[in-house]
Amino acid sequence: MKNVRSSATGRLAAMARKHLKYTYPVKGGRYWRFRHIPTVGDVPLPGSPGDPEFHARYAELLEIAVRPCKKVERDTFAGLISEYQRSVEFKSLADTTQADYIKTLFLIEEELGSRRYRFTTRAMIKAVRDGHAEHPRKAHKIKQMVSRLYSWAEENSLVPDGFNPAKGIRQVRPKGGAKEIVVWSDAEIALMLAGCPEHVKTPVLLALYTGQRRQDIVRMTWQQFQGDVIRVRQSKTGALLDVACHSELRRHLDQLRGRAKGVVICTSIEGRAYTPNSLSQALRRVVKMTIGLPDDRSLHGLRYAAGSRMSEAGCSVAEIEAVLGHQTFKMALKYASQRLRAQAAIAAMEARDAG
């Protein structure tokens, strides 16, 4: 069976190299990269050939790769972006983070590429941000990325100390406020687990009992599961965590391990490793098919539920923050506090009625 899978992987790699220009496989075809981005080198691709997110990203990168190469002057934004992308700081970022940064850097280069970054004003940067105001998240990422470019330039003595025209530009707020991430209730979690297929139940349990992000869940390997703990290297922070393995999660993984054939713990219904996007899509499909579950329940909402459960169990602030990070901890604590107050109010009403 192993020889059949390796043969199929080899045929897929050969076909991709022939028909998907500039791509190549890594680690036996588990990951793929695009090798022909000017000023950057190679870039990670999501999933594998055949996945929708793979081909959507491949089309974006191919369009960039075939653009005519322009001479880049070092004192322009295009030159600054080029130097930053070749820096140790950029190359030390996780592949997913690099890919995310590159999307925003391309937007900045298109808008400001020929401008001299030492003479760029706050009004110019704000104008670029405002050009994407209909997409508030994208607009804010542009502002954040410009600010990061200037902080890196300052670290490398390319601009005077403290010179950052992006500093102080406020975030564009969407109409009606930011989209709220809804925390799963205990009843919703029970409903999900009762009718959830195994290929989705496993990542749901991992999110609920480890509190990790989807990009870390899809990368978890059986080697990281060590019985009483799951050892996690967080892709966003780089932190190495030993997360205690809840008895329900441990029982599920112990049963699953005997039938597991791959390296990663979570696999799709076809037996393939998830990407972060394909995992979210799989969860959404199951949520929509489960009677009684609202459509807006997400993996991130399970992280908040994990945090609120830790708080209710008496974990310290430092313990919860170590697992979730500061921002997610704050939102989880807010939800846990509201739920405890609601429970206390009902208990008081029942005591009054009983009296």
TORFI-840926 format. One record per residue (C-alpha): x negated, y negated, z; residue in three letters. Coordinates in steps of 0.2 Angstrom, whole numbers, plus 5000, padded with zeros to 4 digits. Example, Ala and Ser with C-alpha at 12.3 -4.5 7.8 and 13.67 -1.06 7.14 Angstrom:
BEGIN
4938,5022,5039,ALA
4932,5005,5036,SER
% end
This chain:
BEGIN
5000,5000,5000,MET
4986,4988,5004,LYS
4978,4991,4987,ASN
4994,4988,4979,VAL
4996,4971,4988,ARG
4978,4966,4984,SER
4980,4971,4966,SER
4996,4960,4965,ALA
4987,4946,4973,THR
4973,4947,4961,GLY
4985,4947,4946,ARG
4994,4932,4953,LEU
4977,4923,4956,ALA
4972,4927,4938,ALA
4989,4921,4931,MET
4988,4905,4941,ALA
4970,4901,4935,ARG
4976,4903,4917,LYS
4993,4894,4918,HIS
4991,4882,4933,LEU
4976,4871,4928,LYS
4964,4865,4942,TYR
4971,4878,4955,THR
4961,4891,4965,TYR
4966,4903,4979,PRO
4958,4903,4996,VAL
4957,4918,5008,LYS
4963,4931,4996,GLY
4977,4920,4990,GLY
4985,4916,5006,ARG
4981,4897,5003,TYR
4979,4887,4987,TRP
4970,4871,4982,ARG
4970,4859,4968,PHE
4952,4855,4963,ARG
4952,4839,4952,HIS
4958,4824,4961,ILE
4947,4809,4957,PRO
4937,4802,4972,THR
4943,4816,4983,VAL
4938,4833,4977,GLY
4950,4847,4981,ASP
4967,4845,4990,VAL
4978,4859,4998,PRO
4994,4865,4990,LEU
5009,4871,5000,PRO
5014,4889,4999,GLY
5010,4899,4984,SER
5014,4899,4965,PRO
5032,4903,4964,GLY
5037,4892,4979,ASP
5047,4876,4974,PRO
5036,4865,4986,GLU
5020,4872,4978,PHE
5026,4867,4960,HIS
5033,4850,4966,ALA
5016,4846,4974,ARG
5006,4853,4959,TYR
5016,4842,4947,ALA
5012,4826,4957,GLU
4993,4831,4958,LEU
4992,4835,4940,LEU
4999,4818,4935,GLU
4986,4810,4946,ILE
4972,4821,4939,ALA
4975,4817,4920,VAL
4976,4798,4923,ARG
4961,4789,4915,PRO
4947,4786,4927,CYS
4943,4768,4931,LYS
4927,4761,4937,LYS
4929,4758,4956,VAL
4921,4743,4964,GLU
4915,4746,4982,ARG
4923,4730,4989,ASP
4940,4733,4983,THR
4954,4743,4991,PHE
4951,4757,4978,ALA
4933,4758,4983,GLY
4937,4758,5002,LEU
4949,4772,4999,ILE
4936,4782,4990,SER
4923,4780,5004,GLU
4936,4784,5017,TYR
4941,4800,5008,GLN
4923,4806,5007,ARG
4920,4802,5025,SER
4917,4815,5039,VAL
4932,4808,5048,GLU
4944,4811,5034,PHE
4936,4828,5030,LYS
4938,4834,5048,SER
4957,4832,5047,LEU
4968,4847,5045,ALA
4973,4851,5027,ASP
4991,4847,5030,THR
4986,4830,5037,THR
4974,4826,5023,GLN
4988,4830,5010,ALA
5000,4819,5019,ASP
4987,4804,5020,TYR
4983,4806,5002,ILE
5001,4803,4996,LYS
5001,4787,5005,THR
4983,4782,5000,LEU
4988,4784,4982,PHE
5003,4772,4984,LEU
4991,4759,4992,ILE
4979,4761,4978,GLU
4992,4758,4965,GLU
4998,4742,4974,GLU
4981,4735,4981,LEU
4968,4745,4972,GLY
4959,4730,4963,SER
4961,4718,4978,ARG
4946,4713,4989,ARG
4950,4721,5006,TYR
4939,4708,5015,ARG
4951,4694,5009,PHE
4967,4703,5009,THR
4981,4694,5020,THR
4994,4700,5031,ARG
5007,4693,5019,ALA
5000,4704,5005,MET
5001,4720,5015,ILE
5019,4715,5021,LYS
5024,4713,5003,ALA
5018,4730,4999,VAL
5027,4737,5014,ARG
5043,4728,5009,ASP
5043,4735,4992,GLY
5047,4752,5000,HIS
5059,4745,5013,ALA
5073,4757,5006,GLU
5063,4771,5012,HIS
5058,4765,5030,PRO
5047,4780,5035,ARG
5037,4778,5019,LYS
5036,4759,5022,ALA
5029,4762,5039,HIS
5017,4775,5034,LYS
5009,4763,5021,ILE
5007,4750,5035,LYS
4999,4763,5047,GLN
4987,4769,5033,MET
4981,4752,5029,VAL
4978,4749,5047,SER
4968,4765,5048,ARG
4958,4760,5033,LEU
4953,4744,5042,TYR
4949,4752,5058,SER
4938,4764,5049,TRP
4930,4750,5039,ALA
4926,4741,5056,GLU
4919,4757,5063,GLU
4907,4757,5048,ASN
4903,4738,5049,SER
4912,4735,5032,LEU
4923,4721,5040,VAL
4920,4709,5055,PRO
4925,4716,5072,ASP
4944,4715,5075,GLY
4948,4711,5057,PHE
4964,4720,5053,ASN
4977,4711,5044,PRO
4989,4725,5045,ALA
4989,4723,5064,LYS
5005,4716,5071,GLY
5016,4720,5056,ILE
5032,4728,5063,ARG
5041,4744,5058,GLN
5055,4743,5046,VAL
5070,4750,5054,ARG
5083,4760,5044,PRO
5101,4754,5044,LYS
5111,4761,5059,GLY
5095,4765,5068,GLY
5082,4780,5067,ALA
5089,4797,5063,LYS
5091,4806,5080,GLU
5084,4823,5083,ILE
5097,4833,5092,VAL
5092,4844,5106,VAL
5099,4861,5106,TRP
5111,4866,5121,SER
5109,4882,5130,ASP
5126,4888,5122,ALA
5119,4884,5104,GLU
5103,4893,5107,ILE
5113,4908,5113,ALA
5124,4908,5098,LEU
5109,4906,5086,MET
5100,4921,5094,LEU
5115,4932,5094,ALA
5117,4932,5076,GLY
5100,4927,5069,CYS
5091,4938,5057,PRO
5074,4943,5063,GLU
5064,4933,5050,HIS
5071,4917,5058,VAL
5073,4923,5076,LYS
5055,4925,5078,THR
5050,4907,5074,PRO
5065,4901,5084,VAL
5059,4910,5100,LEU
5041,4904,5097,LEU
5048,4886,5095,ALA
5059,4888,5111,LEU
5046,4896,5122,TYR
5030,4888,5116,THR
5036,4871,5111,GLY
5024,4870,5096,GLN
5027,4861,5080,ARG
5032,4870,5064,ARG
5015,4869,5056,GLN
5007,4878,5071,ASP
5021,4891,5072,ILE
5019,4896,5054,VAL
5000,4898,5057,ARG
5001,4908,5073,MET
4992,4925,5071,THR
4994,4942,5080,TRP
4977,4939,5086,GLN
4983,4923,5095,GLN
4996,4933,5104,PHE
4987,4940,5120,GLN
5002,4947,5130,GLY
5003,4935,5144,ASP
4998,4920,5134,VAL
4998,4914,5116,ILE
4982,4904,5111,ARG
4986,4889,5100,VAL
4975,4877,5091,ARG
4986,4862,5087,GLN
4984,4856,5070,SER
4989,4838,5074,LYS
4978,4835,5090,THR
4965,4849,5088,GLY
4969,4854,5106,ALA
4966,4872,5111,LEU
4980,4878,5122,LEU
4984,4894,5131,ASP
5003,4894,5132,VAL
5011,4906,5144,ALA
5022,4919,5135,CYS
5039,4920,5142,HIS
5046,4937,5146,SER
5059,4936,5132,GLU
5047,4931,5119,LEU
5034,4944,5124,ARG
5047,4958,5123,ARG
5052,4952,5106,HIS
5034,4951,5100,LEU
5029,4968,5107,ASP
5043,4976,5097,GLN
5039,4967,5082,LEU
5020,4970,5082,ARG
5022,4989,5079,GLY
5030,4985,5062,ARG
5020,4970,5057,ALA
5010,4972,5042,LYS
5002,4954,5040,GLY
4990,4943,5049,VAL
5003,4929,5054,VAL
5017,4932,5066,ILE
5031,4924,5056,CYS
5035,4930,5039,THR
5050,4926,5027,SER
5064,4939,5023,ILE
5052,4944,5008,GLU
5038,4947,5020,GLY
5028,4932,5015,ARG
5020,4919,5026,ALA
5030,4903,5029,TYR
5025,4886,5025,THR
5032,4872,5036,PRO
5045,4867,5023,ASN
5050,4885,5019,SER
5053,4888,5038,LEU
5064,4873,5040,SER
5074,4878,5024,GLN
5076,4896,5031,ALA
5082,4889,5048,LEU
5094,4877,5039,ARG
5102,4891,5029,ARG
5105,4902,5045,VAL
5112,4887,5055,VAL
5125,4883,5041,LYS
5130,4901,5041,MET
5132,4902,5060,THR
5150,4898,5065,ILE
5150,4885,5079,GLY
5133,4877,5075,LEU
5132,4859,5069,PRO
5121,4857,5053,ASP
5109,4845,5061,ASP
5101,4858,5072,ARG
5082,4859,5068,SER
5065,4866,5074,LEU
5060,4849,5082,HIS
5076,4850,5092,GLY
5070,4867,5099,LEU
5054,4858,5104,ARG
5064,4846,5114,TYR
5074,4860,5122,ALA
5058,4868,5127,ALA
5053,4852,5135,GLY
5069,4850,5145,SER
5068,4868,5151,ARG
5050,4866,5157,MET
5056,4850,5166,SER
5071,4859,5174,GLU
5059,4873,5179,ALA
5049,4861,5189,GLY
5034,4859,5178,CYS
5023,4844,5181,SER
5022,4829,5168,VAL
5004,4834,5164,ALA
5009,4852,5161,GLU
5023,4847,5149,ILE
5013,4834,5140,GLU
4999,4847,5138,ALA
5010,4858,5128,VAL
5022,4845,5119,LEU
5012,4829,5118,GLY
5017,4813,5126,HIS
5030,4807,5114,GLN
5040,4823,5113,THR
5039,4825,5132,PHE
5047,4808,5134,LYS
5062,4813,5123,MET
5063,4830,5131,ALA
5063,4822,5148,LEU
5076,4809,5143,LYS
5088,4824,5138,TYR
5084,4834,5153,ALA
5088,4820,5165,SER
5105,4816,5156,GLN
5110,4834,5157,ARG
5106,4835,5175,LEU
5116,4820,5179,ARG
5131,4826,5169,ALA
5130,4843,5179,GLN
5129,4833,5195,ALA
5144,4823,5190,ALA
5155,4838,5186,ILE
5149,4846,5203,ALA
5154,4831,5212,ALA
5171,4831,5204,MET
5174,4849,5208,GLU
5169,4847,5226,ALA
5182,4832,5227,ARG
5196,4842,5219,ASP
5192,4857,5230,ALA
5193,4846,5246,GLY
% end
